[in-house]
Amino acid sequence: MCVATELTEKVKEFQRRTGEETLLVVVEDDDQRICGVHNVGYDPAIGLIVDGRQPSVLWYQQLQAFRPLQEPPAVLH
């Protein structure tokens, strides 16, 4: 699975479980160095939304890995 698809699925699951619009993620390069911290959301009509905007093709090309900084609750009430 490509990283962009994995990120999209993670964001959609986070939105579904928490009701939050965005997931805070750390984007890393090949050497696991932090490239940036971003608020990533998903809109069915637009797709991924990074920091309030549609990501560029270059952003997708540079996306090597990500790590969520937030987790949905393990038990829903």
C-alpha positions as CSV (number, residue, x, y, z in Angstrom):
1,M,0.0,0.0,0.0
2,C,1.4,3.4,-0.9
3,V,2.0,5.9,1.9
4,A,-0.6,8.4,0.6
5,T,-3.3,5.7,0.6
6,E,-2.3,4.6,4.1
7,L,-2.4,8.2,5.4
8,T,-5.9,8.7,3.8
9,E,-7.2,5.6,5.5
10,K,-5.7,6.5,8.9
11,V,-7.3,10.0,8.7
12,K,-10.7,8.7,7.6
13,E,-10.7,6.2,10.5
14,F,-9.6,8.9,13.0
15,Q,-12.4,11.2,11.8
16,R,-15.0,8.4,12.0
17,R,-14.0,7.4,15.5
18,T,-13.4,10.8,17.0
19,G,-15.5,13.3,15.0
20,E,-12.4,15.5,14.7
21,E,-11.8,17.1,11.3
22,T,-8.0,16.7,11.2
23,L,-5.3,14.3,12.4
24,L,-1.9,15.7,13.5
25,V,0.9,13.8,11.9
26,V,4.7,14.0,11.7
27,V,6.0,13.5,8.1
28,E,9.4,11.8,8.0
29,D,12.0,11.3,5.2
30,D,13.8,8.1,4.3
31,D,16.3,8.6,7.2
32,Q,13.3,9.0,9.7
33,R,14.2,12.7,10.1
34,I,11.2,15.0,10.7
35,C,10.2,17.0,7.6
36,G,7.2,18.6,9.1
37,V,4.2,18.4,11.4
38,H,0.9,18.8,9.6
39,N,-2.9,18.8,10.3
40,V,-4.3,16.3,7.7
41,G,-8.0,16.0,7.0
42,Y,-10.1,14.2,4.5
43,D,-13.1,15.4,2.5
44,P,-14.8,13.0,0.1
45,A,-15.2,15.7,-2.5
46,I,-11.6,16.9,-2.4
47,G,-9.5,14.1,-0.9
48,L,-6.7,14.8,1.5
49,I,-6.5,18.3,3.0
50,V,-3.1,19.3,4.4
51,D,-2.9,22.4,6.7
52,G,-6.2,23.6,5.2
53,R,-5.2,23.2,1.5
54,Q,-5.1,20.5,-1.1
55,P,-1.6,19.0,-1.1
56,S,0.5,19.5,-4.2
57,V,1.9,16.8,-6.4
58,L,5.3,17.6,-4.9
59,W,4.0,17.0,-1.4
60,Y,2.8,13.5,-2.4
61,Q,6.1,12.8,-4.1
62,Q,8.1,13.8,-1.0
63,L,5.8,11.9,1.4
64,Q,8.0,8.9,2.4
65,A,6.5,8.1,5.9
66,F,4.3,9.5,8.5
67,R,3.5,9.0,12.2
68,P,0.2,10.0,13.8
69,L,0.6,12.2,16.9
70,Q,-3.0,11.5,18.0
71,E,-4.9,8.2,18.5
72,P,-8.6,7.7,18.6
73,P,-10.0,6.3,21.9
74,A,-9.5,2.5,22.3
75,V,-13.0,2.1,23.8
76,L,-16.0,4.1,22.5
77,H,-18.8,4.9,25.0
